[in-house]
Amino acid sequence: MEQLIVSVVLAWLGTMFGSFAGAQVWRLRAKQLVEDRRNGESVNAQELKQLKGLLRPAISDRSECLHCHHALAWYDLVPLASWAALRGRCRYCSHSIGRMEPLMELGVAVVFVTSYLAWPQQLTSPLSIAAFAMWLIACVLMAILFAYDAKWFLLPFAINILLIVVGVVFFALFALSGGSAGVPLWSTLLALGIIAGLYYLFSLMGWSGLGDSILGISLALFLVEWQLAFLAVFLANLLGCILIIPLALQGKLHRKLHIPFGPFLILGTIIAVLWGDNIILFGMQASDVLITQLML
């Protein structure tokens, strides 16, 4: 019963924080357009005009429709329910709202509940619960990075740095709670090298952006062990191949095609954090069986 209650509460919180994350994505985009224009870069004037209302100071900020700019009432902002009731359209101008917002609300809710149910450590002490809370905060930040990179092929620097700060706090709480017992420091440093170092080299070769390397610093802090970091990179590349191979078969893969890798790294990390130990154990057992059969 307790597990059910906690899951329901986390699902509700997940939709709320998912809604918050979706709003921040658009605010970050508005600020990015202004910064790009200030730096002399070409920006989409229509997009900037559409998002200009999101540049107001936080004290006077009100959620509004990005198309008609009508201020939204509280009943327009109920996560998932409002979008479903309005069939994905603005109440005031009937313009399509889009699917990013409800997908983020649903996605963060699913990750919150799944993290609780599949968390590999016991949540029995204040320190372990605090570490888990840091993970949930990180999931919200990763949702922002996921959506922004998927839409505009960029990982916002400020969110990346904030995620590193949360990662440091998580790692400290995780260590103090005994979660990293038996994990040597060199293993975490190697995890940093596997993700952050590897993608830094990729950025020097032009294969990825520097943001992926910065993202790798925070992800390594949540993964803690080098084995999980290696698994996260493997899963990220596997998920990337699942996307790329169908594009190649359809003849849509060309040199100018941009494929954001941040979302794959984030997905790979979430899977590795929650189920990585079981996946590695299964792989070792399967390899032992295979070797035994080959020897026979």
N, C-alpha and C positions, 0 to 999 in steps of 0.2 A: 504493500500500500504506500509506504514511504517513497519507494522508487517511482511509483506512478505519479505521486504528487509532485516530486522534484522534477520529473520529466515534463509534466504539464507546465509548471512554472518556467522551466528553462525554454520550452517551446514558445511561450508567450513573450518572455524576455528576448528570445531570438528574433521574433518578428519585429519587435520594437527597435532593437539595435540594428536589424537589417534595414528597416526604414530609415534610421539615422544614417547608416552607411550609404544608402542610395542618395540621400540628400547631400551628403558630403562630396560624393563623386561629382555632382554638378557644380557645387561651389568651388571645388578644386579646379574644375575645367574653366570656370569663369575667370578665376585668378590667373590660371596659366595663359589664357588668351590675352589678358591685359599685360602680363609680363612679357609675352612674346612680342606684342606690338611695341612695348617700351624698348625692347632690344632690337627693334628694326626688322623683325621677322614678319612675313606675310601671314595674316590671320583672316579667317572667314568673318567678314563684317556682319553678315546676317546672324551667324551663330553668336557673336559677341553681343549684338543687340538683344538677342533672345535671352541671353543669360545675364544681362547687365543688372537686373534686379537682385541677383544673388550676391552682389558686391556690397550691399548695404551693411553697416555695422551690426554686430550680433545683437545689440540691445534693441534695435528697431527691425530686426530680420523677421519676416513672416513667410511661411511657406506659400507659394503661389503657383498657378499654372504657368508653365514655361511658354505657352503659346498666347493666351489672352491676358496673362498676368493678373488674373483675378485672385485675390487673397483666398486661401482655402480655409474652410471652417473645420472644426475638430472632427466632425463626422465625415469629412473628406479624407481624413488622414488615418483612419483605423486600418492598421496593416492587413493586407490581403482582403479583408471584408469589404472595404470601400472600393477597391479596384474591381472586385468581383461584382458588387452591387451595381457599379456604373458601367460594367462590361468593358473596362479598360479605356474609358473615355472621360474627358473633363465634364463635370456637371454643368459648367457655365458656357463652354464654347463647343462641346461635343468633339473636340479634337482628340485623337488617339494619345493616350498617356504613354504607351510603350510597355514593354514586358520586362525591362531591366529591374524596375523597382519591386514588383511582386516576386520575381525570381530571387532577388537578393534577400527579401524578407523570408521567403520560404527556405532558401539555402542556408542562411545563418541559423534559423530555427532548427533545421535538420542537423546541422553541425553541432549546435549546442547540445541537443538531446543525445546524438550519437556519441559525442565526446564523453558525456556523463556515463552512458551505458557501457562504453568500451574503454574507459580510462584504465590504463595498465597498472596504476598504483591505487592503493587503498586510500579513500578519502576519510581518514579517521582522526586526523590531527589538524589543529588550526593552520599549521604551516603547509600541509598537503592541500588543504582546501584553498588557502591563499594562492598556492602555485596553480591550482586548477582555475581559479578566478582570473589569474594573469593569462592563462591559455585562452579563456573565453574572450578576454579583451583583445588578445592577439588575433583571434578568429575574425573579429569585427574589422580590425585594421587590414587583415589579409583579404577580406571581402572587398574593401575599398580598392586595394591594389589590384585584385583580380579583375574587377569590373573596369577600372580605369585603363589597365594595360590591354584588356581584351577589346576595348572600344577605341582607344587612341594610341596604342602601342608605346606606352610610356608609364613608368613607375614613379609616382610623385616622390621627390626627394624627402619632403617633410614627413610623409607617412612612413617611408622606409626607415628614417632615423628614429621616429617614435616607436616603430616596431622593434628596433634594436634595443631601445631603452627598456621596453616591456620584456624583451627576451633576457636581458641581463637580470632584471628583477625575478623573472621566472626561474632562471638558472640558480640564483642565490637561494630562493625559497625551496626549490627542488633539492638542492644539495643539503640545506639545513634540515629538511624533513627526512633525510636519509634515502631519498629516491635515487641518488647517484652513488650509493654505497657500492664499492667495488669497481666503479668506473674511474680509471685514472685520468688525470688532467690531459695527458697527451692524446687520449682518445677524442676529447672534445676539440682540442687544437687541430687534430687531424680531420675532424668533421668540418671545421672551418675551412681547412685547406681544400677538402673535397668539393665543397659547394662554392664558397666565396672565391677561393683561389682558382678553381677550374673555370668558373664563369668570368673571372677577371682576364684570364688568358684568352678566352673566347671573345671577350670585348676588344682586346688588342688586335685580334685577327679579323674583327668586323663581323663575327658570327652572331653576336648578341650585344645588348646594350650594357653600359656600366651599371644600370639600375639592377640588373639581374644579380650581379656580383654583390652589390650592397644588400639586396634582399637575402642573399645566401648567408650573410653574417648572422642575421636574426634567426633564420631557419635552423642553422647549425646549433644555436643556443637552445632551441626547443627540442632538437633531436638528441643532443647530449653526446651520443656515441657515434663513432665513425662508421660502424656497420649500418646504423639507421640512416646516416647521411648518404652513404653509398646506395642504399636501397631507395631513398627518396629521389636521387638523381636518376637511377635506373627506371623507376616508375614514371618520372617526369618525361624521360625520353620515350618510354613505351607509349605513354598517352599521346605524346607528340606524333609518334609514328602512326598511331591509330587515326589521327586527323589527317596527316600528310599523305599516307598511302592512297586513300580514296581520291584525294585531289589529284594525285599523280595519275591514277588510273583513268580519271575523267579528263585528263589533259589540261587541268586548271593550274598546275604547278609551274611557275616560271620564276625567273631570277628576281623580278621586282615584287613578288608576292611577299607581304609582311606577315609573319606568324609570331604573335607575342608568346614568349616562353615563360613569363612570370606566372600565369595561371597554372601551367603544368607543374612548375616547381612547387607552387602552393598546394595543389592537389596531391602531389607525390609526398610532400611533407606531412600533410594531415593523415594520409593512409599509413605512412611509416610510423608516426607518433602513436597512433591508436592500435595498429595491428602489426607493426613492424617485427616485433619479437616472434609472434606466431608465424609470420610469413617466412622469416629466416629459419626458424626451427623446422617448418614444413619443408623448406628447400634443402636443408641439411639431411633430413630423414629421407627425402626422395632421392637425393644424390647417393646416399649410402645404399639404398635398395638397388639403384641402377648399377653402382659399382659392383655390388655383390652378384647381380645377375650376369654382368659381363665377365666376372671372374669364373663363374660356373660355366 
